[in-house]
Amino acid sequence: MAGMILPDAEWRRRPGLDRLVAALGEARFVGGSVRDTLLGLSVADIDIATPLAPETVIARLKEADIRCVPTGLKHGTVTAVLSDGPVEVTTLRRDVDTDGRRATVAFTDDWREDAARRDFTINALYADPLSGEVFDYFGGLADLAARHIRFIGDPLARIAEDHLRILRFFRFLARFGDAADPGGLDACTARARDLMALSRERIADELLKLLVAKDAVRVVTLMIERGIFVPVLPEITSAERLATLAGREAASDTPPNAIRRLAALLPVDAAVAESVGARLKLSNAQRQRLIRAATPETGEVAKALGFRIGTEQATDVLLLSARDLGDVRDLRDWEPPQLPIGGGAIVARGVKAGPDVARLLGVVRDRWVAEGFPGAARVEQLADAAVAEALGAT
């Protein structure tokens, strides 16, 4: 159960953390910070578990002059605000009642009982802040060494407590796992329809995190084979385009993007993308990016495309197409230029202020883009020609 020592890591020297630990007296690091440190990964979020009641935690932090926010008192969580970021402090707890979406908890002073309510063995690892001693109640260290994703206890019971654990199982498999526990995989398959009871925001949050994990292609393929998407995202039927996209991202040194990868899982159809974006309650910016990425590629010159829709979305379109990856690299550090003239230049050439000015400025812009964004002298010539044509026509 114990014996391993948590390696030293930069996050353990975060300013104020030692003072927080001293104020609590009884505390252990838990979850992702322990897991990721053991894997040699960087740590962003720090969680601390303690047998102290939330009210006691608040009192001790105030006494130590540490700002705290009661972010989730009902579930025993207090956020300590340190200079380098927040640290969540949560009282040990056990589940009293669950309905697959939320839990009612009771506080406890039993570390094993707290560990037993967590989802996977690799997430139920604790470490003493001072000695670094690691506490493992359910074989998480062995599973971590084997890159084995396994539920704590009965997988069906864990899923019944929180249906989101189905997606978390696959996300952790894509991020950390070489092997999925067969019992856990079968339980997720059997209970896939439980995902329908979850808010679409929670589903989207887990899915988008999964899609940028290092082994996303293999795991999404497994999810499709197991019918996991059918209840909530039946549009996802193949991972072939995702596999192609992931290869093109890697070959062009482009970081993966979750919305781009979601687009690769959907039909090339803006209406389908719009429907999925709305169903998942994505932000307006995410929806527009998804819809744009699902629009068929037209063969437009890369920089012209980048000027028209923005380099970020143009990169999505190019990566999702069969275009040469040189086009993607061309956009990497390119800033779309500003047209060197404005409407005043059109008026100065004898065009009456009004809609004709905007129309002619558009003509100049289109020709400027088509010629590859030439300098101001050439733009003046383009403006002369556009105005002459317009005046000549009248």
C-alpha positions in Angstrom: 0.0 0.0 0.0 2.9 2.3 0.6 6.7 2.4 0.0 7.2 4.4 -3.1 8.4 8.0 -2.8 7.1 10.7 -5.0 9.9 12.2 -7.1 10.8 15.8 -6.6 9.0 18.1 -9.1 8.8 21.8 -9.7 5.2 22.1 -8.7 6.1 20.9 -5.2 8.1 24.1 -4.7 5.2 26.4 -5.7 5.2 29.5 -3.6 2.9 29.2 -0.6 2.3 25.5 -0.9 4.4 24.6 2.1 2.6 27.2 4.2 -0.8 25.7 3.0 0.3 22.2 4.0 1.6 23.4 7.4 -1.7 25.2 8.0 -3.7 22.1 7.3 -1.5 19.7 9.3 -3.2 16.6 8.0 -3.1 16.5 4.2 -2.0 14.5 1.2 -1.6 15.3 -2.5 -4.0 13.3 -4.5 -5.0 12.3 -8.0 -3.5 13.9 -11.1 -0.5 15.6 -9.5 0.7 12.3 -8.0 -0.1 10.3 -11.1 1.5 12.7 -13.6 4.6 13.2 -11.4 5.1 9.4 -11.2 4.9 9.4 -15.1 7.4 12.3 -15.4 4.8 14.7 -16.8 4.3 18.3 -16.0 1.6 19.2 -13.4 -0.8 22.1 -13.8 -3.5 21.4 -11.1 -2.8 20.5 -7.5 -5.4 18.8 -5.4 -5.1 18.1 -1.7 -7.2 15.7 0.4 -7.6 16.1 4.2 -9.7 14.5 7.0 -10.4 18.0 8.3 -14.0 19.2 7.9 -14.5 22.1 5.4 -15.2 24.6 8.2 -12.0 23.6 9.9 -10.1 24.0 6.7 -11.5 27.5 6.2 -10.7 28.5 9.8 -7.1 27.2 9.5 -6.5 29.0 6.2 -7.8 32.3 7.5 -5.6 31.9 10.6 -2.6 31.4 8.3 -3.7 34.4 6.2 -4.3 32.3 3.1 -7.2 33.5 1.0 -9.7 30.8 0.5 -13.0 30.4 -1.5 -15.7 28.0 -0.5 -16.1 26.7 -4.1 -18.0 23.4 -3.2 -18.8 23.2 0.5 -21.6 20.7 -0.2 -18.9 18.3 -1.6 -16.2 19.4 0.9 -14.1 21.5 -1.4 -12.4 24.7 -0.5 -10.1 26.5 -2.9 -6.9 28.0 -1.5 -5.7 30.9 -3.6 -1.9 31.0 -3.8 0.2 33.4 -5.8 0.9 30.9 -8.5 -2.6 29.6 -8.8 -5.4 27.9 -6.9 -5.2 24.6 -5.0 -8.3 22.6 -4.2 -8.6 21.2 -0.7 -11.2 18.5 -0.3 -12.4 16.7 2.8 -12.2 12.9 2.6 -15.7 11.7 1.7 -17.8 8.7 0.8 -20.8 8.5 -1.5 -24.2 8.3 0.2 -26.4 8.5 -2.9 -25.7 8.7 -6.6 -27.9 8.9 -9.7 -25.4 8.7 -12.5 -25.1 12.5 -12.8 -24.4 13.8 -9.3 -23.6 12.4 -5.9 -24.6 13.2 -2.3 -21.6 12.7 0.0 -20.8 12.3 3.6 -17.4 13.3 5.1 -15.1 10.7 6.6 -11.6 10.4 8.1 -10.9 7.1 6.4 -8.4 7.5 3.5 -9.2 4.1 2.0 -12.9 5.0 2.0 -12.1 8.2 0.1 -10.0 6.3 -2.4 -12.8 3.7 -2.9 -15.2 6.4 -4.3 -12.7 7.5 -7.0 -13.0 6.3 -10.6 -9.7 4.5 -11.7 -6.9 3.0 -9.7 -4.3 5.4 -11.2 -6.3 8.3 -10.0 -6.5 7.0 -6.4 -2.9 7.6 -5.5 -2.0 9.9 -2.5 1.3 11.3 -1.4 2.5 12.8 1.9 3.6 16.4 1.1 6.6 16.2 3.4 8.0 12.7 3.1 6.7 12.1 -0.4 5.5 8.7 0.6 2.9 7.4 -1.9 -0.2 5.6 -0.6 -1.9 3.2 -3.0 -5.0 1.3 -1.8 -6.2 -0.4 -5.0 -3.1 -1.3 -7.1 -2.8 2.0 -8.9 1.0 1.9 -9.0 1.1 -1.5 -10.7 -1.6 -0.3 -13.2 0.4 2.9 -13.8 3.5 0.9 -14.5 1.6 -1.3 -16.9 -0.3 1.6 -18.5 -3.5 -0.3 -17.5 -6.8 1.6 -17.1 -8.9 -0.1 -14.5 -12.0 0.9 -12.5 -11.8 0.7 -8.8 -14.1 -2.2 -7.8 -17.1 -3.2 -9.9 -17.0 -1.2 -13.2 -20.8 -1.3 -13.5 -21.2 0.1 -10.1 -18.7 2.9 -10.8 -20.6 3.8 -14.1 -23.9 3.7 -12.3 -22.5 6.3 -9.8 -21.4 8.7 -12.6 -22.2 7.9 -16.3 -19.5 10.3 -17.4 -17.0 7.7 -16.3 -17.7 5.9 -19.6 -16.0 8.7 -21.5 -13.4 9.2 -18.9 -12.4 5.6 -19.2 -11.7 6.1 -22.9 -10.0 9.5 -22.4 -7.6 8.0 -19.8 -7.0 5.1 -22.2 -6.1 7.5 -25.0 -3.9 9.6 -22.7 -2.1 7.0 -20.5 -3.1 3.5 -21.5 -1.6 0.7 -23.4 -4.4 -1.7 -22.3 -8.0 -1.4 -21.2 -9.2 -3.6 -18.4 -11.5 -6.1 -20.2 -14.2 -5.9 -17.5 -14.2 -2.1 -17.7 -14.4 -2.1 -21.5 -17.3 -4.5 -21.5 -19.1 -2.4 -18.8 -18.7 0.8 -20.8 -20.0 -1.0 -23.9 -23.0 -2.4 -22.0 -23.9 0.9 -20.5 -23.2 3.2 -23.4 -26.9 4.4 -23.5 -26.4 5.8 -20.0 -24.6 8.7 -21.7 -28.0 10.0 -22.9 -28.7 11.1 -19.3 -25.7 13.4 -19.2 -25.7 17.1 -20.1 -24.3 17.7 -23.5 -21.8 20.1 -22.0 -20.2 17.4 -19.9 -20.1 15.1 -22.9 -18.4 17.7 -25.1 -15.8 18.5 -22.4 -14.7 14.9 -22.1 -14.8 14.3 -25.9 -12.8 17.3 -26.8 -10.1 16.4 -24.2 -10.1 12.8 -25.6 -9.6 13.9 -29.2 -6.3 15.6 -28.6 -4.8 12.8 -26.4 -1.8 11.0 -27.9 -3.6 7.8 -28.7 -6.9 9.3 -29.8 -7.1 7.6 -33.1 -6.8 4.1 -31.7 -9.2 4.7 -28.9 -11.8 6.5 -31.0 -11.7 3.5 -33.4 -12.3 1.2 -30.4 -15.2 3.4 -29.3 -16.8 3.2 -32.7 -16.3 -0.6 -32.8 -18.0 -0.8 -29.4 -20.9 1.5 -30.3 -20.1 4.1 -27.7 -21.1 7.0 -29.8 -24.3 5.6 -31.1 -26.6 7.0 -28.3 -25.4 10.6 -28.4 -23.3 11.1 -31.6 -24.6 8.6 -34.2 -22.9 10.7 -37.0 -19.5 9.3 -35.9 -19.2 6.0 -37.8 -15.5 5.9 -38.9 -12.1 7.1 -37.7 -10.4 6.9 -41.1 -10.4 10.7 -41.7 -9.3 11.3 -38.2 -6.3 8.9 -38.7 -5.4 10.8 -41.9 -5.7 14.1 -40.2 -3.6 13.0 -37.3 -0.9 11.9 -39.7 -1.0 15.3 -41.6 -0.9 17.2 -38.3 2.2 15.3 -37.3 3.9 15.6 -40.7 3.3 19.4 -40.8 4.3 19.9 -37.1 0.8 21.3 -36.4 -0.5 20.8 -32.9 -3.7 18.8 -32.8 -7.0 20.7 -32.3 -10.1 19.1 -30.8 -12.6 21.0 -33.0 -10.6 20.2 -36.2 -10.5 16.5 -35.1 -14.2 16.4 -34.3 -14.8 17.7 -37.9 -12.8 14.8 -39.2 -15.2 12.4 -37.5 -18.2 14.0 -39.1 -19.5 13.9 -42.7 -18.2 16.8 -44.9 -21.5 18.6 -44.5 -21.9 22.0 -42.8 -25.5 21.2 -41.8 -24.4 18.1 -39.9 -21.6 20.1 -38.2 -24.1 22.8 -37.2 -26.4 20.2 -35.7 -23.6 18.5 -33.8 -22.2 21.8 -32.5 -25.7 22.8 -31.3 -26.3 19.4 -29.7 -23.0 19.6 -27.8 -23.7 23.2 -26.8 -20.3 24.3 -28.1 -19.4 28.0 -27.9 -20.3 30.2 -30.8 -16.7 30.3 -31.8 -16.3 26.6 -31.6 -19.5 26.0 -33.7 -18.4 28.4 -36.4 -15.0 26.7 -36.6 -16.6 23.3 -36.8 -19.0 24.4 -39.5 -16.1 26.0 -41.5 -14.0 22.8 -41.2 -16.8 20.7 -42.5 -17.2 22.8 -45.6 -15.8 21.2 -48.8 -12.4 22.6 -49.9 -12.5 24.7 -53.0 -8.9 24.7 -54.2 -8.4 28.4 -53.3 -4.8 29.5 -52.9 -3.7 29.0 -49.3 -3.0 32.7 -48.5 -6.1 33.8 -50.2 -8.1 31.4 -48.1 -6.3 32.5 -45.0 -7.1 36.1 -45.8 -10.8 35.3 -46.4 -11.5 33.1 -43.4 -8.5 33.5 -41.1 -5.3 31.5 -40.9 -6.6 29.3 -38.1 -9.7 28.1 -40.0 -7.8 28.0 -43.2 -5.3 25.6 -41.6 -8.2 23.3 -40.6 -9.6 23.3 -44.1 -6.2 22.5 -45.7 -5.3 19.8 -43.2 -8.7 18.1 -43.7 -8.1 18.2 -47.5 -5.6 16.4 -49.6 -3.7 19.6 -50.3 0.1 19.8 -50.2 1.3 20.3 -46.6 3.5 23.1 -47.9 0.3 25.2 -48.0 -0.2 24.6 -44.3 3.4 25.6 -43.5 3.0 28.8 -45.6 0.3 30.0 -43.3 2.1 29.2 -40.0 3.8 32.5 -39.4 1.9 34.5 -41.9 -0.2 37.5 -40.8 -2.9 38.5 -43.3 -2.0 42.1 -44.6 -4.3 45.1 -44.6 -5.5 46.5 -47.9 -3.3 49.6 -48.3 -6.2 51.9 -49.3 -9.6 52.7 -48.0 -12.9 54.1 -49.3 -11.5 57.6 -49.3 -9.2 56.6 -52.2 -12.2 55.6 -54.2 -14.0 58.8 -53.5 -10.9 60.8 -54.4 -11.1 59.2 -57.9 -14.5 60.7 -58.5 -16.9 58.1 -57.2 -19.8 59.6 -55.2 -19.9 58.4 -51.6 -22.3 55.6 -51.2 -22.7 51.8 -51.9 -20.6 52.1 -55.0 -17.5 52.9 -52.9 -17.8 49.7 -50.9 -18.4 47.7 -54.1 -15.4 49.1 -55.9 -13.2 48.7 -52.8 -14.3 45.1 -52.8 -13.3 44.8 -56.5 -9.8 46.2 -55.7 -9.5 43.9 -52.7 -10.4 40.8 -54.8 -7.8 41.7 -57.5 -5.2 42.5 -54.9 -5.7 39.1 -53.2 -5.7 37.3 -56.6 -2.3 38.9 -57.4 -0.8 37.7 -54.1 -1.1 41.0 -52.1 1.2 43.3 -54.1 2.4 46.6 -52.5 0.8 50.0 -52.4 1.9 51.2 -55.8 0.2 48.3 -57.5 -2.9 48.8 -55.4 -3.2 52.4 -56.6 -3.1 51.0 -60.2 -5.8 48.5 -59.3 -7.9 51.3 -57.9 -7.4 53.4 -61.0 -8.5 50.5 -63.2 -11.6 49.6 -61.1 -12.8 53.2 -61.0 -12.1 53.8 -64.7 -14.2 50.7 -65.5 -17.0 51.8 -63.3 -17.1 55.4 -64.6 -16.7 54.2 -68.1 -19.7 51.9 -67.7 -21.8 54.9 -66.7 
